[in-house]
Amino acid sequence: MDKILQFIITLLTVIAGLMTAKWISTSSYFASLISNGFLSVSFINSGDTVATILLFVLGGLAGGAIGFVMSPFFIKHLWKFTYWVEARLNKMPIYDVLAGALGLAIGLIISNLIGSAFMHIPIIGNYIPGISSIILGYLGMNIAINKREELFLMMVSLPWKGKEKPREKISEAEQYKILDTSVIIDGRIADICASGFVEGLLVVPVFVLEELQHIADSSDLLKRNRGRRGLDILNRMQKELALSVQINDRDFDDIAEVDSKLVKLAQVMGGKLVTNDYNLNKVAELQGVKVLNINELSNSVKPVVLPGEEMVVHVVKDGKEFGQGIGYLDDGTMIVVDSGKKHIGDTIGVLVTSVLQTAAGRMIFAKPKAMEKGA
């Protein structure tokens, strides 16, 4: 390929040298030299002088020599530019590439129409088409990439126009479920989907996958284990559980925060956001995005505990307040035992006094049965 490019560059410089020689031969200075007898030797039956022929030969040889010597330099920088363009295109999502190509084509068509109208203007008319092609081509490509979501949504909806009324609501089975980083690392989403309670296509955005990879490569051991756990869960969901998991390569370069990108993607795709992040839950709801919170689901399926009920709990540590003991149920629910500090390490019967339910979880307050009977 380098040899072919070198030959083409050399050929082009030879042509450039011949054209330069032709321009010189038709100049008034060259004509005066011939008329003054300095270059008056001519071929018989030929209108060309020896000087003209020599000029063309020298022009071609000089152009070819320059092209042959300079072609490795041009080829080297040409490959660098090609690799740079290829690397940029590989990083761009296919939506951006298609939108950019479409915007560039529209911009060039408009510039051609505008340029043809101004071509007959003296002096500047020949330059307007080139300038307008550069400006409108860039504007068309840039605008199309920034408006790619609206553009593709419009193109997708066009076939429905005039044929039948679009469906007002997407069925639950067809709706996208967009997973965030926290819910993937948590892992419960895999078991919930395997049980059949969550239907539809599970979407993992590429920026969430990149965040998981960044966490998995962290120097901190805890973060590294969390990131690897998330990647293992995704692999299990795709291969072992055979769930419909799609990696979406759409990104939003103008948005820095991953949470904001998730909300924007849910708005564009019309899907639901699956998370266990309390703050992301509230932000998404404020922007009109439906959220499936794994923590709320977990709290909803926990057994209802009423004040006055008896239960058995193992006290494992002391609480924040004086004399309190802390125990846990099998599902992780925290039980705060009043005056339970002296029972640390023991399994005792307690009576529920109150239950505190929050979006972050459930807390049960209780007293030892012995204390209640003594009172």
C-alpha positions in Angstrom: 0.0 0.0 0.0 2.9 2.4 0.8 4.4 1.7 -2.7 1.0 2.4 -4.4 0.6 5.6 -2.5 4.2 6.6 -3.3 3.6 6.0 -7.0 0.4 8.1 -6.9 2.0 11.0 -5.1 5.0 10.9 -7.5 2.6 10.8 -10.5 0.7 13.8 -9.1 3.8 15.8 -8.6 5.0 15.0 -12.2 1.7 16.3 -13.5 2.1 19.4 -11.2 5.6 19.9 -12.7 4.3 19.7 -16.3 1.5 22.1 -15.5 4.0 24.5 -14.0 6.2 24.2 -17.1 3.2 24.9 -19.3 2.4 28.0 -17.3 6.0 29.2 -17.6 6.1 28.5 -21.3 3.0 30.6 -21.9 4.3 33.5 -19.8 5.4 36.8 -21.4 8.9 36.5 -20.0 9.5 33.2 -21.7 8.1 34.5 -24.9 10.5 37.5 -24.8 13.4 35.2 -24.3 12.6 33.3 -27.4 11.9 36.4 -29.5 15.2 37.9 -28.4 17.0 34.9 -29.8 18.2 33.4 -26.5 16.2 30.2 -27.1 15.7 30.3 -30.9 16.7 26.7 -31.8 13.7 25.0 -33.2 12.8 21.6 -34.6 12.1 21.3 -38.3 8.3 21.2 -39.1 7.6 21.8 -35.5 6.1 24.7 -33.7 7.8 23.9 -30.4 11.2 25.1 -29.6 13.8 23.0 -28.0 13.6 25.3 -25.0 9.9 24.5 -24.5 10.5 20.8 -24.7 13.4 21.0 -22.3 11.2 23.1 -20.0 8.5 20.4 -19.9 11.1 17.6 -19.4 12.8 19.5 -16.5 9.4 20.4 -15.0 8.2 16.7 -15.1 11.5 15.4 -13.7 11.7 18.1 -10.9 8.1 17.4 -9.9 8.7 13.6 -9.9 11.9 13.9 -7.9 10.2 16.1 -5.3 7.2 13.8 -5.0 9.4 10.7 -4.7 11.6 12.2 -2.0 8.7 13.8 0.0 6.2 10.9 -0.4 7.4 8.9 2.7 6.9 12.0 4.8 3.3 12.5 3.5 2.5 8.8 3.7 3.7 8.7 7.4 1.4 11.6 8.4 -1.4 10.2 6.3 -1.4 7.0 8.2 -1.2 8.8 11.5 -4.3 10.9 10.5 -6.1 7.7 9.3 -5.4 5.9 12.6 -6.5 9.0 14.6 -9.8 9.1 12.6 -10.3 5.4 13.0 -9.7 5.5 16.8 -12.2 8.4 17.1 -14.8 6.6 15.1 -14.4 3.4 17.1 -15.0 5.2 20.3 -18.2 6.8 18.9 -21.5 4.9 19.2 -23.0 3.8 16.0 -25.9 6.3 16.6 -23.4 9.2 16.6 -21.7 7.9 13.4 -25.0 7.5 11.5 -26.3 10.8 12.8 -23.1 12.6 11.9 -23.0 11.2 8.3 -26.7 12.1 7.8 -26.1 15.7 9.1 -23.0 16.1 6.9 -24.9 15.0 3.8 -27.7 17.4 4.5 -25.3 20.2 5.2 -23.4 19.6 1.9 -26.7 19.5 -0.1 -27.8 22.8 1.4 -24.3 24.4 0.8 -24.4 23.2 -2.9 -27.8 24.9 -3.4 -26.6 28.1 -1.7 -23.2 28.0 -3.5 -24.8 27.7 -7.0 -26.9 30.8 -6.4 -23.8 32.9 -5.6 -21.3 31.5 -8.2 -21.9 34.3 -10.7 -20.8 37.0 -8.2 -17.5 38.5 -9.5 -14.3 37.8 -7.6 -15.9 36.0 -4.5 -18.3 33.8 -6.4 -15.8 31.0 -7.0 -14.9 30.8 -3.3 -18.4 30.8 -1.8 -19.3 27.1 -2.5 -16.1 25.9 -0.8 -16.6 28.1 2.3 -20.3 27.2 2.6 -19.5 23.5 2.2 -17.1 23.6 5.2 -19.3 25.7 7.4 -22.7 24.0 6.7 -21.1 20.5 6.6 -19.7 21.0 10.1 -22.9 22.6 11.4 -25.0 19.8 10.0 -22.8 17.1 11.4 -22.5 18.8 14.9 -26.3 19.5 15.2 -27.3 16.0 14.1 -25.0 14.4 16.7 -26.3 16.6 19.5 -29.9 15.9 18.5 -29.4 12.2 17.7 -31.9 10.9 20.2 -34.7 13.1 18.8 -33.7 12.4 15.3 -33.8 8.6 15.6 -37.0 8.7 17.6 -38.6 10.7 14.8 -37.3 8.3 12.2 -38.6 5.3 14.1 -42.0 6.8 14.5 -42.4 7.9 10.9 -43.6 4.5 9.5 -46.6 4.6 11.9 -47.7 8.0 10.6 -51.0 7.7 8.6 -51.2 3.9 9.0 -52.6 3.2 12.4 -52.8 4.9 15.8 -49.6 4.4 17.9 -50.0 2.4 21.1 -50.6 4.7 24.0 -48.8 2.5 26.5 -46.0 -0.1 26.1 -46.9 -3.4 27.8 -44.9 -4.4 30.9 -43.3 -7.3 29.1 -41.9 -5.0 26.3 -40.7 -2.2 28.5 -37.0 -1.6 29.1 -35.6 -2.1 32.6 -32.4 0.0 32.8 -30.0 -1.2 35.5 -27.7 1.1 37.5 -24.3 0.2 39.0 -25.5 -0.2 42.6 -28.3 -2.7 41.7 -25.9 -4.8 39.7 -23.3 -5.0 42.5 -26.1 -5.7 45.0 -26.9 -8.9 43.1 -30.5 -9.4 44.2 -31.8 -8.3 40.7 -30.5 -11.6 39.3 -32.6 -13.7 41.7 -35.6 -11.5 41.2 -35.5 -11.8 37.4 -34.9 -15.5 37.7 -38.0 -15.9 39.7 -40.0 -14.2 36.9 -41.2 -11.2 38.8 -39.4 -8.8 36.5 -40.2 -9.1 32.8 -38.9 -7.3 29.7 -35.5 -6.4 28.3 -32.8 -5.6 30.9 -30.6 -2.8 29.6 -27.0 -2.2 30.9 -25.7 1.2 29.6 -22.1 1.2 28.3 -21.2 3.9 30.8 -22.4 1.7 33.7 -20.3 -1.1 32.4 -17.3 1.2 32.2 -17.9 2.3 35.8 -18.0 -1.3 36.9 -14.8 -2.0 35.1 -13.2 1.1 36.7 -14.3 -0.1 40.2 -13.0 -3.6 39.5 -9.6 -2.2 38.6 -9.5 0.0 41.8 -6.5 -0.3 44.1 -8.9 -0.5 47.0 -9.6 -4.1 47.9 -13.2 -3.6 48.9 -14.0 -1.6 45.7 -12.2 -4.1 43.6 -14.2 -7.0 45.0 -17.5 -5.0 44.6 -16.7 -4.3 40.9 -15.8 -7.9 40.2 -18.9 -9.1 41.9 -21.0 -6.8 39.6 -19.2 -8.2 36.5 -19.7 -11.8 37.7 -23.4 -11.1 38.3 -23.9 -9.7 34.8 -22.1 -12.7 33.4 -24.4 -15.0 35.4 -27.5 -13.2 34.2 -26.5 -13.6 30.6 -25.2 -17.1 30.5 -26.5 -19.1 33.4 -30.0 -17.5 33.8 -30.4 -16.8 30.1 -32.0 -13.5 30.7 -32.5 -10.9 28.0 -29.7 -8.5 28.8 -28.7 -5.8 26.3 -25.6 -3.7 26.4 -26.7 -0.2 25.2 -23.8 1.8 23.7 -25.6 5.1 23.8 -23.7 7.7 25.8 -24.2 11.4 26.6 -20.9 13.2 26.3 -22.4 16.5 27.4 -23.4 14.9 30.8 -20.7 14.1 33.4 -22.5 12.3 36.2 -23.5 8.6 35.6 -26.8 9.1 37.5 -27.8 12.0 35.3 -26.9 9.8 32.2 -29.2 7.0 33.6 -32.1 9.4 34.0 -31.6 10.8 30.5 -31.3 7.3 28.9 -34.5 6.3 30.7 -36.3 9.3 29.3 -35.1 8.7 25.8 -35.9 4.9 25.8 -39.1 5.3 27.8 -38.0 2.6 30.2 -37.9 2.1 34.0 -34.9 2.6 36.1 -33.9 -0.3 38.4 -31.9 0.9 41.4 -31.4 0.7 45.2 -29.9 4.2 45.4 -32.3 6.3 47.4 -31.1 9.7 46.0 -31.2 8.5 42.4 -34.7 7.2 43.1 -35.9 10.6 44.2 -34.1 12.5 41.4 -35.5 10.2 38.7 -39.1 10.5 40.1 -38.8 14.3 40.1 -37.9 14.1 36.3 -40.9 11.8 35.5 -38.9 8.6 35.2 -40.5 5.5 36.7 -38.2 3.7 39.2 -38.1 0.1 40.5 -36.3 0.2 43.8 -35.0 -3.1 45.0 -34.9 -2.0 48.7 -38.6 -1.0 48.5 -39.4 -4.4 47.0 -37.4 -6.1 49.8 -39.3 -4.2 52.4 -42.6 -4.9 50.8 -42.2 -8.7 50.9 -40.9 -8.8 54.5 -43.4 -10.3 57.0 -45.6 -7.7 58.8 -44.6 -7.4 62.4 -47.1 -5.8 64.8 -46.5 -4.4 68.3 -47.2 -7.0 71.0 -45.9 -9.9 68.9 -43.3 -12.3 70.3 -40.1 -13.4 68.6 -36.8 -14.9 69.3 -33.6 -12.9 68.6 -29.9 -13.4 69.0 -28.3 -10.2 70.5 -25.0 -9.7 68.8 -23.8 -6.2 69.9 -24.7 -3.1 71.9 -26.7 -0.2 70.4 -26.2 3.5 70.2 -28.3 4.3 73.2 -27.4 3.3 76.8 -28.2 -0.3 77.6 -29.5 -1.2 74.1 -28.7 -4.5 72.4 -28.8 -5.1 68.6 -30.0 -8.3 66.9 -31.0 -9.2 63.3 -33.6 -11.4 61.7 -32.7 -13.9 58.9 -33.7 -11.3 56.3 -31.4 -8.7 57.8 -34.0 -6.6 59.6 -32.4 -4.8 62.6 -34.0 -5.4 66.0 -33.2 -2.9 68.8 -33.7 -4.5 72.2 -34.2 -2.1 75.0 -32.0 -3.2 78.0 -30.5 -5.9 75.8 -26.9 -5.0 76.3 -26.6 -7.5 79.2 -27.9 -10.3 76.9 -25.2 -9.9 74.2 -24.3 -13.3 72.9 -27.6 -14.8 74.1 -30.7 -15.8 72.2 -33.7 -14.4 74.0 -37.4 -14.0 73.6 -38.6 -10.4 73.0 -41.9 -8.5 72.6 -42.2 -6.0 69.8 -43.0 -2.5 71.1 -42.9 -0.5 67.8 -41.9 -0.8 64.1 -40.1 2.0 62.2 -40.6 1.7 58.4 -38.4 3.9 56.1 -37.4 3.8 52.4 -33.9 2.7 53.5 -35.3 -0.3 55.5 -37.2 -1.4 58.6 -36.3 -1.3 62.2 -38.0 -3.2 65.0 -37.9 -2.0 68.6 -38.5 -4.6 71.3 -38.1 -5.5 75.0 -37.0 -8.7 76.6 -40.0 -10.8 77.6 -38.7 -11.2 81.2 -38.6 -7.5 81.7 -42.1 -7.1 80.3 -43.5 -9.7 82.7 -41.7 -8.2 85.6 -43.3 -4.8 84.9 
